[in-house]
Amino acid sequence: MLCCFDNEKFSGRLRLMDCSANSSDKKTLKRWFFIDKRVGCCMDLTSNHASPVLTEPAPMNKSRLGIHSAILPYSQPAGSFSPSKYITIPRKKSGKFDDVWSNGWLDAMKSSSPPRKKLIKDFDVEFASDDDTDVAYSSWMLKYPSALDSLEQITSYAKNKKIAVFLDYDGTLSPIVNDPDCAVMSNAMRSAVRNVAKYFPTAVISGRRREKVFDLVGLTELYYAGSHGMDILGPVSQTVLNSHPNCIKSTDQQGKEVNLFQPAREFLPMIDEVFGTLVEKTKDIKGAKVEHHKFCAAVHYRNVDEKNWPTIAQCVHDVLKDHPRLQLTHGRKVLEIRPVIDWNKGKAVEFLLESLGLNTREDVLPIFIGDDSTDEDAFKMLRERNQGYGILVSSVPKETYAFYSLRDPSEVMEFLRGLVRSRKKKVWGHEAGRNNC
Ligand SMILES: O=P(O)(O)OC[C@H]1O[C@H](O[C@H]2O[C@H](CO)[C@@H](O)[C@H](O)[C@H]2O)[C@H](O)[C@@H](O)[C@@H]1O
């Protein structure tokens, strides 16, 4: 007998349980089936074989099942996902704020960057073994296929197009580690990124301070944006200088002429002040760390005992209460305070495309690779433009606006190497390293 559960939490799928299995013991309950409401395909999670049953097909179905995604329009955002990562502070009619217990901050803090088991549980899949989590990941990959497995599709579609590569830093180019100051990039990754930049315009767009991310990456051939895109050093473009009032001519660390765009410049003194306050307020919380990213401030709680998380949340909450022009975003075990302006990583990608003279061209294929919630702005922008690919780096199932997935930074490196290999082979048929862009 099959029982049907509407399981919105699991990627908009209907969940079917085979009640002929022993359901009293969750560990032995192995026969779950998922029906993707849009894909119209039923999958036995124990066998991971998809077989067509029920429900009518929808426009996104084919792209999710391996037919070349770029041929198909992004007709709708992925699943029922609506990433509300910008946290509006709930205000009571009295003008007072709700506290961190009731406004969901602590839940968001707990679920940010969770371990594998916990995340699977959040998707309401009560699995116990590593095999089961692998099965859940494989099922998730039907919706977000591996960019490595899809490399041939991606590169053949990109053959006559200009690829532009946009990369997040933490969790994408470097693995997540406990101390943000120790998040170094391997030489192998550096060399992969350097090679990518030989063939495609390449930028790193990070939440960190721009100068810091440049120090960590150490490649002069890239463009850099810090503070989640609020601090961009891009190529000189008169069009961009004319159309963006906050954009000025400047020089980079090598003395080269560049365009400098800092749309939140007026917030500098406020962020300075808030940084000082946060340092002071958290100084007695063991493990807490505050970073000044110039146009935003980050409060890390990865190394703080969970019993002290409410105190961290309260400190940040109190600061925001006093600064209505600032807002909160949740990152991986980090609370970030940033200006309330209409600017994000997605806008930064568009800005850089414009600076490169690629924004209005239809033969451009932007690829954005990132792991964090702030990268969703870029994934979403690409979906809305119906152009290019967002690639989410995650080793656990996550809702996302991205189109493809990669498990971890080592797969990112393989993917970047694959892009270069295919460009060398398909365009020139030899190993010459010329910039084709
Ligand atoms: O946009 P990104 O380049 O991904 O930057 C996002 C945040 O990355 C850093 O924090 C994260 O990585 C740390 C090192 O692995 C880890 O310790 C921390 O828990 C993560 O949240 C950076 O320190 C933050 O300021 C960035 O906002």
The ligand as an SDF file (V2000), in Angstrom:
LIG
                    3D

 27 28  0  0  0  0  0  0  0  0999 V2000
   31.0570   35.6560    0.1410 O   0  0  0  0  0  0  0  0  0  0  0  0
   32.1190   34.7750    0.7120 P   0  0  0  0  0  0  0  0  0  0  0  0
   33.4510   34.9580    0.0650 O   0  0  0  0  0  0  0  0  0  0  0  0
   31.7020   33.3310    0.7490 O   0  0  0  0  0  0  0  0  0  0  0  0
   32.2560   35.2440    2.2280 O   0  0  0  0  0  0  0  0  0  0  0  0
   31.2540   34.9260    3.1570 C   0  0  0  0  0  0  0  0  0  0  0  0
   31.8240   34.9350    4.5580 C   0  0  0  0  0  0  0  0  0  0  0  0
   32.9740   34.1070    4.5240 O   0  0  0  0  0  0  0  0  0  0  0  0
   33.7740   34.0500    5.6940 C   0  0  0  0  0  0  0  0  0  0  0  0
   33.0980   33.3110    6.6840 O   0  0  0  0  0  0  0  0  0  0  0  0
   32.8310   31.9690    6.3240 C   0  0  0  0  0  0  0  0  0  0  0  0
   34.0640   31.2650    6.1130 O   0  0  0  0  0  0  0  0  0  0  0  0
   34.9120   31.1670    7.2820 C   0  0  0  0  0  0  0  0  0  0  0  0
   36.2030   30.4950    6.8610 C   0  0  0  0  0  0  0  0  0  0  0  0
   35.9820   29.2470    6.2920 O   0  0  0  0  0  0  0  0  0  0  0  0
   34.1610   30.3960    8.3820 C   0  0  0  0  0  0  0  0  0  0  0  0
   34.9610   30.3300    9.5420 O   0  0  0  0  0  0  0  0  0  0  0  0
   32.8560   31.1370    8.6970 C   0  0  0  0  0  0  0  0  0  0  0  0
   32.1060   30.4060    9.6320 O   0  0  0  0  0  0  0  0  0  0  0  0
   32.0250   31.3190    7.4260 C   0  0  0  0  0  0  0  0  0  0  0  0
   30.8790   32.1110    7.6850 O   0  0  0  0  0  0  0  0  0  0  0  0
   34.1000   35.4380    6.1820 C   0  0  0  0  0  0  0  0  0  0  0  0
   34.8420   35.3450    7.3720 O   0  0  0  0  0  0  0  0  0  0  0  0
   32.8360   36.2190    6.3740 C   0  0  0  0  0  0  0  0  0  0  0  0
   33.1180   37.4780    6.8820 O   0  0  0  0  0  0  0  0  0  0  0  0
   32.1970   36.3270    4.9880 C   0  0  0  0  0  0  0  0  0  0  0  0
   31.0720   37.1330    5.0360 O   0  0  0  0  0  0  0  0  0  0  0  0
  1  2  2  0
  2  3  1  0
  2  4  1  0
  2  5  1  0
  5  6  1  0
  6  7  1  0
  7  8  1  0
  7 26  1  0
  8  9  1  0
  9 10  1  0
  9 22  1  0
 10 11  1  0
 11 12  1  0
 11 20  1  0
 12 13  1  0
 13 14  1  0
 13 16  1  0
 14 15  1  0
 16 17  1  0
 16 18  1  0
 18 19  1  0
 18 20  1  0
 20 21  1  0
 22 23  1  0
 22 24  1  0
 24 25  1  0
 24 26  1  0
 26 27  1  0
M  END
$$$$
